[in-house]
Amino acid sequence: MINITVLATGSTGNCYHVTDGKTSVLLEAGIRYREIQRKLSFQTRDIAGCLITHEHLDHCKAIGEVTKAGIDCYMSQGTKDAVKDDHHRMHVVESKKQFKLGSWTVLPFDVQHDVSEPLGFLLQNDAGERLLFATDTYYIRYKFKNLTHVMVEANYSTQLLDQNIAEGIVPPFMKKRLMRSHFSIENVNEFFNSNDLSKLQETWLLHLSNNNSDEDQFKRIIQGVTGKPVYVA
């Protein structure tokens, strides 16, 4: 059974702990490792690895600390080059080439963000549960079958963004950047409508904007599509 713990989410730092009862992994390392330890009650010795989506500091700030703690980190070549670190526990993975991490089979896939070579990850455990993790992308080009858990960015609402621009709360140039780097609730909704939800158990909406999102509205929209519990981190 998959258990998800949100340690941090948003522009100040992202980090998530996922376990299937056999193998524990971190998704992202965007907060200090000491903070990761504290939030996990210092139960970190069994963490098998850390998956890094891209090089922005709110996703990889603690990568040096995590590798020094003996935890292997997995990322694309583009991310590794951008991080500019060559620790022996930093491993390069390729889009659409799966690898094993304890009881998980991990399939990286390319996503759309304004960085070198960003990735999302599909994790499947020995029990057949399938977890999709995708953040900091404005689009997911792939369709997935038999998803049981989804952790996906829902950064902004186009309607709220336009309203904030009109009221002078958000500068107009931000719209173009957001539309080419982050997942809107409208695109998240389209993603769920395009994928197999027959085995879905739960959804986590991540990385919500402080100004351009509405937690309750986003939860209602996605729960209306999936018919399953939706948690907003």
KATA-V918788 format. One line per field, one symbol per residue. ss: DSSP state (h for helix, s for strand, l for the rest). phi: phi as a letter, one per 30 degrees, with the letter a starting at -180 (. if undefined). burial: + if it has 16 or more other ideal C-beta (glycine too) atoms within 10 Angstrom, else -. A space follows every 10 residues. Layout:
BEGIN
ss: ???
phi: ???
burial: ???
END
This chain:
BEGIN
ss: llssssssll llllsssssl lllsssslll llhhhhhhhl llllllssss slllllhhhh llhhhhhhll llssslhhhh hhhlllllls ssllllllss sllsssssss llllllllss ssssslllls ssssllllll llllllllss sssllslhhh hhhhhhllll llhhhhhhhl lllshhhhhh hhhhllllll lsssssllll llllhhhhhh hhhhhhllss ssl
phi: .dbcbdcaaj ddlbabcbbc jcbcbccibc beddddeddc hiccdcddab ccdacdddbb eceddddddj cdcbaddddd dddhbbddcc cdbceibdbc bidccccdbd bcadbdadbc bccbcddjdb ccbbbhacab dccbchdcbb cbdbdacedd dddddddidb dedddddddc bbdddddded eddccdcdcd cabccchddd ccbbeddddd ddddddibeb ccc
burial: -+-+-++++- --++++++++ --++++++++ +++-++--++ ---+--++++ ++++++-+++ +++++++-+- ++++++-+++ -++-----++ --+----+-- ++++-+++++ +++-+-++++ +++++---++ ++++++++-+ -+-+--++++ +++++++--+ +--++----+ ---++--+-- +++++-+++- ++--+-+--+ -++++++++- -+++---++- ++--++-+-+ -++
END
